Each structure stands twice: as C-alpha cells, then as structure tokens.
Amino acid sequence: MNKKNLLLAAAMLLPGAAAHADEGMWTLYNLPQAVYEQMKSYGFSAPYEKLYKGDDAIMKSVVNFSGYCSGVVVSPDGLVFTNHHCGFEAIRSHSTVEHDYMLNGFYAKTYAEELPNDGMFVSFMVEQKDITPELEKRGIKEMNNEQREKLLDQVENEMIKEVHAKDPSLDLEIKPFYEGNKYYATTYRTFNDLRLVFTVPKSMGKFGGETDNWMWPRQTCDYSVFRIYADPKTNGPAAYSKDNVPYHPQHWTKVSLDGYKDGDFAMTIGYPGTTERYLSSYGIRQMRDAENEPRAQIRGVKQDVMIKHMRADEAVRIKYDSKYAQSSNYWKNSIGMNKCIDSVGIIRQKADFEDRIMEYQKWTGYLKGKLDFDKMAQLYAKQFDVTKEFMALRETFGRTSEFNSRAERLASMVPAKNSKAAKKGKTYFHFDDNSSEWDEALDKDVQAALIDNFRKYMPADQLPAFYKTIEDKFGGDSHKYVDWLYATSIIMKSGKKITLTEKALAKDPGYQYGKQLNEMMSKCRKQLIPLREEIETQERYLCDAKVRMEQELPHYSDANFTMRLSYGQVGGYLLGGNPSGYYTDASSIVRKMESGEKGTIDYQAEPIMKQLLSSNDFGKYTDKTTGKMQLCFLTNNDITGGNSGSPMFDGKGNLIGLAFDGNWDSLSSDIWFDKRLARCIGVDIRYVLFLMDKWGHADRLLKELGVK
C-alpha cells in the first residue's frame, strides 16, 4: 500500500474521521477505495466492479425517475419500483370521481390495461467522467459566470454530437461538482414510454400523511409500480406507441425476502437532489432567516385555505392532492431544518471551522487574496433583505393560483416583432382550457389570503400599486378585489385566441397586477445577480480550501441530482432519550388505524387493510429473526430530496426496501449530516410484496418478480 492509501486508511479508522467517512453521497465511477473498504467492513460482500463497471453492475438497474425521484428496475420485463409519492401525479391524473385510483388503488391485470403517462420518463446512467482538465485547458478558471456558461454549453453540445454519432438513443449533460471546482459529464439513455401498473390506495401509500411526515415511527407503504416500454425492434427508447413492448433490461435487481437485522449493511443508490454542505456560516444564516422562515410561514397560510376546500369536496381534493403534498413537504422541511440548525448549533460549528481554514490560509498561503471571509460577510449582508423579499414574492405570487400563473405569463409576453398583430399595435395570447385542473373558489381564497399576508413582508409604501386599489376601491377587502379581477380581467378567458390593442391590454387589471409583480421580481433579480456571482466565487474558494486542508480524507461533492451511493447500517437512534427501535411491525399500524377510527384523519384506512394487517400469520413475508411482519425500517444512510424511491440494498446487492423519508433529525442533512441522529426511513420490500399479494392479488407481477 502506498503512502497516500495508508493515510486514507488511517483516516478512515480515526474516531472523528469514521463518522465523516460514513456520511457521503458518493459518485460511483470514482468511488474511493478507502470508502469501498469501509463498506466491506460493514458487510458489503460484492466486488468493487459490481457497483459500476461490471456487465451486471448494480447501478445499471437504478433510474432517474422523471427528473425528481429515483427508482429501480426489478424484473426482466422492465418493472420499476418507486415511491407512491413519486408516482402520485400520474395516479392523480388518471383519477376521476368515478374511478378514483388515488382513493381505491389500481392494478393492471394485463399489459393492455397499463396506463401511459404523458411527460414521464426514466433515465439510465451509462457513463460518467471528469472533464475538468479539458475545461481548464480552455480557460474556464479565468472566466466569469457568463463566459463559463457559454463555454459549458459549447462543450456540452460538442460532446452530445459525439455520443449521438455512436448511439442516437444516448444523451449527455455536464454539471458542476465541488461548488464548480470540478465538472463531470454524464451520459444517459432515456425511455419516455412509462406506464402505471400498480398502486395501493392513497391511505396506505401516504399513511400517516402530514402527521407522520419526517417522523418516526412510520408505517407508510410508500411505493408504486410502473413499466418501461420500448421499441419492439430495437429494445431501445421510443415515443409512446400502442405497438411498443415491455423493455428487457441488461440488468435488474432481485427482490429479497431475507430481510435484515440490527447492524446489517445497507446501501442506497439514487439521485439526491441538492445539498449545500460546503456552504458557509453566512449562507446558512441566510437560508434559515431569509429563505426557510418566509417559505414556512407563507405556505402555512396557503395550505390552511387549501385543506378546508379539499376536505369539503372530493373533486377539489383530486385536483389539489398533488399540489398540496408538494407544498407541505417543503413547508415542514423548512420548519424542521430551522429547528435543527438552532438545536445543533450548526452556524457556530461552521464559523469555528472557517476559523480553522483561516489559520490554514495563514500557514500555507493557499488561496491568499482570493478566499476572503470579510468580503463574504459583506456580500451576504448586502443580499439578505432582498433575498427575503424575493422569497416572499415567489412564495406568495409565484404560481400559487391559476390567476397568478396567467398574470405572470401575460405580463412577460412580447409579440413577435414582424407579426401582423405587432404592426397593428396589438398583442395576442391564448390560454388553454385547463379548468379541470383547478377550482375557482379555492384559488380565489388562496390568492386573497396571500395578498393579505404579504403585507407583513413589505413596508406599506413599497407594496405593489394594486394594494392602493384594494384600499381605495374595495375598502381593504382583498376577497372583493380578487372577485373583481376574475370578473373584469381578460386573463381568465380560456380556450380561444384573445387579441387586444396595447392600449386595452395596459388597462386590463389582471395585466397590471402581473406587470407590477414581475417588475418587483425583476428588481430583486437585478440586485441579486451580481451579488450571487461574487458569493458563488467565494463559496467555491471555500470548498476548494476545505478539500485541500483535508486532502488526506476522501471527499464527496454536494448532491446535484446525479447518481450517488450512500452506505451505512440498519439501526435505530435515541428518540426522546429512549431507543427508537429499528423497525415497525403490523401491530403498530393496526393501533394507529384504531386511532384513525376515533378521528385522526391521517390514520384512516380501508377496513380491508386493518383486516389484512391484523393477521396472526404473514407466511413468507414474516421476518425470520423477529417473527413479525415488518413494515418500515431505519438505516443511517445519507439521503436527501430526490432520493425518494431509491433502492435500499443488502450486502449482496439485493433489494430490501425503498427509501422514502428521513426522521426529524435528518432535516438539517442538506447542510449538515449528523450520524448520531439522522436516519433514512425505508419501506420494507416484504411489506410491498405483501400488499401486492394479499390486497392486489397481483399474481402475474409476483411471478414476474420471481416471488414464490
């Protein structure tokens, strides 16, 4: 072993470094050998090549699911498992009051019954490589942001042409890593014909709802099943066609009924969205006070209005279920992250670490004259108030109602210079009739409530001009103002081409409303852009200095929705001073269902579910160690948003679960990983199969999965 590897191995064994090594969202193509050795010590038994390079590499079964989640291929006929909440919009879009697949679940008993989904896809990573040296030869280090983006677009287009020449079904993207100190090119193969095959009722796929979100213990059976379809002649990607056939993958993951024990190895591979663990103490303070705080407050107001309407009308609930879930997830995330930032003292810890980097700078001269902490503090101070204003604007008016969405679009429209309408001093536009996707009463109430709420974020003399209209014309009543907007503005006319003279358009109250908001947002952007560029440069230097100072340790880049590996072990943590346990069982969900019968809405489920989970004999789905039907389990895998649906593997590379959430203490993980308390929550694959079997009677799918 050479000196460098000896240092790495020693660092992995140091008490302080072991926790550092166990955290991490690692790229697979260049996984440090020291990390692999630690994985083996935890119980991973497959060879190094089995992860990325081999013909049957585990990563070949993992997919980017529609650009916002992860998934895994589990059969020779292209079945994909992901979370229920990842498939939620597809399930919702196929649901009607008469055929409510969200409420009742869905099972396609034949290939012909599997439901296509417009705009959904899965992407397989084919290859990844570091192209930083080539970019440095072309001067990327000396460029400003605009020049850098231009070069990256140029190089990306060149590389796309190269991969298309080899295989037209491939695509490629370049992304920054290590805060822009490195750049990797990743090649993908994307399949756009993705069909819904199976889903449990929402009461099970979202069991616990907002009550249990980001909490432990959990009993949510958070999964849905899709199938990839391919060209019948090539087995390659193809646009949707009734003639397409199930895709036959090169590799798929075997589902395992063997389960896990406390301390067993566990690994996730998926597409974590965004982390900012190299972020400075100044950046974290801004995140807490100027971003998370207004986001949580404003979404709380919006969601209180939404849920009242949704609970009063089933048709409204179907329209807004997905929107509400998306909003509430990051509402609770923001609340929890801020509490974690304060309880753990993350800002102070970051500041202390930055003091160490300053000492390192003085000692080595590294990045002297470039990394400047005083300058960073000044830049963040200049940016703070406008960041908070911009966040409040976006959360209040940024597509929070159909009217807001249309007003923003209309105010941004510019007629083609040479069009007949433009020559006549007219503009024209068209809004599709999407009335099936929104509810007027709900949207009006949300819009009015948010207009009122926004007053607390701006001095009265800096509010948009339409606030004066509300005062002068409607006595301060925002509800009356919103009713007037709907009644008088051209904006809410749908389904036909609308042509107005520029003079008439300028007088339209909806256009005025959108124009005033766009102008405020534009003003914020103009102030933020130059500051952000300077801040990004300082943050890039900070990351560079950290990696250089700790060069004896392996480092991973922040998540950026590229494939990452995380490893750890099955196990609980101290919850309120008591052991949390590492799994939940069937009896625990039955107890919650009984509380649901007494009024806890999030714990209500179909009677058949309580009946099935009250069984005394779960057959082959029973855990051999505990003798129980296990539902969800904990690991210390390092995950974040985007990891939803990530396969959870045992030491042999078999599927034991799907990651779907983290515990409350994991909410700081986007900026700080706490190995002691942060946990990944997964749904046990045996629970998944049990409901496919006993509730869905999906015999053809179980046979396809090789479950006997």
ZABAMAR-99603 format. One record per residue (C-alpha): residue in three letters; x, z, y. Coordinates in steps of 0.25 Angstrom, whole numbers, plus 5000, padded with zeros to 4 digits. Example, Ala and Ser with C-alpha at 12.3 -4.5 7.8 and 13.67 -1.06 7.14 Angstrom:
! ZABAMAR-99603
Ala504950314982 Ser505550294996 
***
This chain:
! ZABAMAR-99603
Met500050005000 Asn500649965014 Lys500750065025 Lys499550015032 Asn498650035020 Leu499250165017 Leu498850205031 Leu497450155029 Ala497250225016 Ala497750355022 Ala496850345034 Met495650325025 Leu496050455018 Leu496150535031 Pro494950635033 Gly494650575047 Ala494850435042 Ala494050435030 Ala492750445038 His493250335047 Ala493450245035 Asp492150275028 Glu491350235041 Gly491450085044 Met490749955043 Trp491849865037 Thr491949715037 Leu492149675022 Tyr493149555023 Asn494249645028 Leu493849785023 Pro495049875024 Gln495649905011 Ala495650055014 Val494150045016 Tyr493949985003 Glu494850094996 Gln493950195003 Met492750124997 Lys493350134983 Ser493650284985 Tyr492150304987 Gly491750224975 Phe491750074978 Ser492150004965 Ala492149854969 Pro493449774972 Tyr493749744987 Glu493349604985 Lys491949634980 Leu491649674995 Tyr491949545002 Lys492749434995 Gly492349424981 Asp491249324976 Asp490349434973 Ala490749514985 Ile489749624989 Met489649575004 Lys489049434999 Ser487749504995 Val487549575009 Val486849495020 Asn486549505035 Phe485049515035 Ser484449435046 Gly485449485057 Tyr485049625058 Cys485149695044 Ser485949685031 Gly485449645017 Val485949625003 Val485749514992 Val485349574979 Ser484949464970 Pro485349324965 Asp484149274971 Gly484449314986 Leu483649444987 Val484049524999 Phe483849675001 Thr483849725016 Asn483149845023 His481649845025 His481849855040 Cys482749735039 Gly481649655033 Phe480649715042 Glu480349605052 Ala480249505040 Ile479249595033 Arg478449615046 Ser478449465050 His477749435036 Ser476749555038 Thr475349545043 Val474249645043 Glu473649575031 His475049565024 Asp475849685029 Tyr477149675022 Met477749785030 Leu476649875026 Asn476449835012 Gly477749775008 Phe478049635002 Tyr478549574989 Ala478649434986 Lys478349414971 Thr478949274971 Tyr479949194979 Ala478849114985 Glu478249244991 Glu479549284998 Leu479349275013 Pro480249195022 Asn480749255035 Asp481049175048 Gly482349215055 Met482849305044 Phe484149275036 Val485349335028 Ser486749305030 Phe487949325020 Met489349355026 Val490249245019 Glu491549285026 Gln492149365038 Lys493549355044 Asp494349405056 Ile494549295066 Thr495149385077 Pro496549315076 Glu496049175079 Leu495149225091 Glu496349295097 Lys497149165096 Arg496049105105 Gly496249215115 Ile494949305112 Lys495649435116 Glu495949385130 Met494449335133 Asn493349395140 Asn491949405133 Glu491449275137 Gln492749195133 Arg492749275120 Glu491349245117 Lys491549095119 Leu492749095110 Leu492049165099 Asp490849065100 Gln491848955099 Val492649015087 Glu491349045080 Asn490848905082 Glu492148855076 Met492048945064 Ile490548915062 Lys490948765061 Glu492048795051 Val491048875041 His489948775043 Ala490948665039 Lys491148745026 Asp489748785023 Pro488548755033 Ser487848885028 Leu488848975034 Asp488949035048 Leu489949115055 Glu489949215067 Ile491149285074 Lys490949435078 Pro491849535085 Phe492349655077 Tyr493049775082 Glu492449765096 Gly492949625098 Asn494349655093 Lys494149565081 Tyr493249455077 Tyr492749415063 Ala492049285059 Thr490949305048 Thr490349185040 Tyr488949195035 Arg487949125027 Thr486549145031 Phe485149125024 Asn483949105032 Asp482849105022 Leu482649255019 Arg481349295013 Leu480649425011 Val480449464997 Phe480049614996 Thr479849735005 Val479249875003 Pro478149925013 Lys478649965026 Ser478250105023 Met479350105013 Gly480350005020 Lys480250095032 Phe479850225026 Gly480150335036 Gly480050245048 Glu480650305061 Thr480450445056 Asp481650415046 Asn482450305053 Trp483850355054 Met483550475046 Trp483850535032 Pro483250555022 Arg482650415020 Gln481750355010 Thr481550215016 Cys481550095007 Asp482150005017 Tyr482249875010 Ser481649735010 Val481949615001 Phe482249465005 Arg482749344998 Ile483749235003 Tyr483249095001 Ala484248975000 Asp484348825000 Pro483948784985 Lys485048684984 Thr486248764990 Asn485848914989 Gly486248915004 Pro485548955017 Ala484348875021 Ala483248885031 Tyr481948935025 Ser481248835015 Lys480248855004 Asp481248784995 Asn482348884997 Val482648974985 Pro483249114983 Tyr484649124987 His485649144976 Pro486849234982 Gln488249234977 His488249384976 Trp487149484977 Thr487149634976 Lys486649714964 Val485649824966 Ser485949954959 Leu485150054952 Asp486350144950 Gly486150224964 Tyr487150314970 Lys487650454970 Asp488150544982 Gly489550494985 Asp489350364979 Phe490050244986 Ala489050164995 Met489350035003 Thr488549955013 Ile488749815017 Gly487949755028 Tyr487849705043 Pro487949825052 Gly487449785066 Thr488249855077 Thr489149975078 Glu489950025090 Arg490950125084 Tyr492150085093 Leu491250105105 Ser491850195116 Ser491250325120 Tyr490750265133 Gly490050155125 Ile489350265116 Arg488950345128 Gln488250215134 Met487650185120 Arg487050325120 Asp486550335134 Ala486350195139 Glu485850125126 Asn485350215116 Glu484550305125 Pro483750205132 Arg483550125119 Ala482950245112 Gln482050285124 Ile481450155127 Arg481250115112 Gly480550255110 Val479550215121 Lys479350075115 Gln479150125101 Asp478150235104 Val477250125110 Met477450025098 Ile477150125087 Lys475850165093 His475350025093 Met475949995079 Arg475250115073 Ala473950075079 Asp473949925074 Glu474449865061 Ala474649735066 Val475449785078 Arg476349865068 Ile476649745060 Lys477149675073 Tyr477949785078 Asp478449855066 Ser479849785066 Lys479949795081 Tyr479749945081 Ala480649965069 Gln481749895077 Ser481549965089 Ser481450105083 Asn482650085075 Tyr483650085087 Trp482750185094 Lys483050285084 Asn484550235082 Ser484750255097 Ile484150395097 Gly484950435085 Met486250375090 Asn486250445103 Lys486050575095 Cys487150555086 Ile488050515098 Asp487850645104 Ser487850735092 Val489150675086 Gly489750675100 Ile490150525098 Ile490450495113 Arg491450615113 Gln492150575100 Lys492250435105 Ala492850485118 Asp493850565110 Phe494250445102 Glu494450365115 Asp495450475120 Arg496250445107 Ile496250305110 Met496750325124 Glu497850405118 Tyr498150295109 Gln498250205120 Lys499150285128 Trp500050305116 Thr500050155111 Gly499750075124 Tyr498650005115 Leu497649925124 Lys498249985136 Gly497649925148 Lys496449875140 Leu495749995134 Asp495350075146 Phe494450195144 Asp494150225158 Lys493750075160 Met492850085148 Ala492150215154 Gln491950145167 Leu491350015161 Tyr490350095153 Ala489950185165 Lys489650055173 Gln488849995161 Phe488050125157 Asp486850115167 Val486649965166 Thr486749975150 Lys485650085150 Glu484749995160 Phe484949875151 Met484649945138 Ala483350005145 Leu482949865149 Arg483149805136 Glu482449915128 Thr481249915138 Phe481049765141 Gly481949685130 Arg480849625121 Thr480149755120 Ser478749685121 Glu478349535120 Phe478149525135 Asn479549575137 Ser480149475128 Arg479449365134 Ala479649405148 Glu481149415145 Arg481149275139 Leu480349215150 Ala481249275161 Ser482449215154 Met481949075152 Val482548965160 Pro481848825160 Ala482748705155 Lys483348645168 Asn482948505165 Ser481548535159 Lys480248475165 Ala479748615168 Ala481048655175 Lys481048535184 Lys479548575188 Gly479948715191 Lys479348765179 Thr479748855167 Tyr479048855153 Phe479048945141 His478348975128 Phe478149105121 Asp477749095106 Asp476449155102 Asn477049285095 Ser475849365097 Ser475949405082 Glu477249485085 Trp476849575096 Asp475649655101 Glu475249655115 Ala474749795116 Leu475949855110 Asp476949765119 Lys476149805131 Asp476249955129 Val477749945125 Gln478049865138 Ala477349955147 Ala477950085141 Leu479350025142 Ile479149975156 Asp478750125160 Asn479950175152 Phe480950085159 Arg480750155172 Lys481650275167 Tyr482850185166 Met482850125180 Pro482650175194 Ala481350125200 Asp481950035210 Gln482749965199 Leu481549935190 Pro481149785188 Ala480149735199 Phe479049735189 Tyr478949885189 Lys478549875204 Thr477349785199 Ile477049895189 Glu476949995201 Asp476349915211 Lys475349835203 Phe475049925191 Gly475250065197 Gly476450085188 Asp475650055175 Ser476549975166 His475449945156 Lys474649875167 Tyr475849795171 Val476049755157 Asp474649715155 Trp474749635168 Leu476049565163 Tyr475349515150 Ala474149475157 Thr474849395168 Ser476149345163 Ile476349215156 Ile477249275147 Met476249325136 Lys475649185134 Ser476149135121 Gly476049005112 Lys476148905123 Lys477148845133 Ile477048905147 Thr477548835159 Leu477648905173 Thr478248865186 Glu479448945190 Lys478549005201 Ala477449045192 Leu478449105182 Ala479149185192 Lys477749245196 Asp477449285181 Pro477449435180 Gly478049425166 Tyr479149335170 Gln479449425182 Tyr479449545172 Gly480449475163 Lys481349425174 Gln481449565180 Leu481949615167 Asn482849505164 Glu483549525178 Met483749675175 Met484349645161 Ser485149535167 Lys485749625178 Cys486049725167 Arg486849625159 Lys487649575171 Gln488049715173 Leu488349745159 Ile489049615154 Pro490449635162 Leu490449785159 Arg490149755144 Glu491249655143 Glu492249755149 Ile491749865140 Glu491849785127 Thr493249755130 Gln493549905132 Glu492749935119 Arg493549825112 Tyr494849885116 Leu494350025112 Cys494049975098 Asp495449905097 Ala496150035101 Lys495350115091 Val495750025079 Arg497150015084 Met497350165085 Glu496750185071 Gln497450065065 Glu497750145052 Leu496250145049 Pro495250035045 His494250005056 Tyr492949925055 Ser492249855066 Asp490949895073 Ala489749835066 Asn489349695071 Phe488349645061 Thr489349595051 Met489449635037 Arg490049775035 Leu490349865024 Ser490150015024 Tyr490550115013 Gly490250255010 Gln489650345000 Val488250394997 Gly487950535003 Gly487150625012 Tyr487550705024 Leu487150835031 Leu485850815037 Gly485450935046 Gly486551015039 Asn485950985025 Pro486350885015 Ser485550755017 Gly485550705002 Tyr486050565000 Tyr484750504995 Thr483250524996 Asp482250514984 Ala480850474981 Ser480250614982 Ser480750614997 Ile479950495001 Val478750544994 Arg478850665003 Lys478950585015 Met477750495011 Glu476950625009 Ser477250665024 Gly476850525027 Glu475450555021 Lys475350665031 Gly475650575043 Thr477150545044 Ile476950395046 Asp478350345043 Tyr478250415029 Gln476950345025 Ala477050245014 Glu476150175004 Pro475550264993 Ile476150184982 Met477550214988 Lys477350364987 Gln476850344973 Leu478050264968 Leu479050354974 Ser478350484968 Ser478650434954 Asn479450524945 Asp480150404938 Phe480850304946 Gly481450234934 Lys482750154936 Tyr482650184951 Thr482950334949 Asp484350374953 Lys485150414940 Thr485850534947 Thr484750594955 Gly483550554946 Lys482850514959 Met482250394965 Gln483250384977 Leu482750314990 Cys483750315001 Phe485250365001 Leu486350395011 Thr487750345012 Asn488850355023 Asn488950205024 Asp489150155038 Ile488050075043 Thr487250035056 Gly486149945060 Gly486249815053 Asn486649885040 Ser485149895037 Gly484949825023 Ser486449845020 Pro486649855005 Met487249985000 Phe488149964988 Asp488750064978 Gly490150064974 Lys489949944965 Gly489349854975 Asn487949874970 Leu486749894979 Ile486250034980 Gly485450024993 Leu485149965007 Ala485650035020 Phe484450055029 Asp484750165039 Gly485650275043 Asn485450425046 Trp485250485059 Asp486750525060 Ser487150375058 Leu486550335071 Ser487850355078 Ser488550255068 Asp488450135077 Ile489550205085 Trp490050325076 Phe490050345061 Asp489850485056 Lys490250485042 Arg489750635040 Leu488250605044 Ala488050455046 Arg487350395033 Cys486750265029 Ile485350265022 Gly485050175011 Val483850135003 Asp484250154988 Ile484150014981 Arg483350084970 Tyr482250124979 Val482249984984 Leu482049934970 Phe481050044966 Leu480149994977 Met480349844973 Asp479949884959 Lys478849994959 Trp478249954973 Gly478449804974 His478549774959 Ala479549664963 Asp479949634949 Arg480549494952 Leu481449554963 Leu481949674954 Lys482249574943 Glu483049484953 Leu483849614957 Gly484149644943 Val483449774943 Lys483049814929 
***
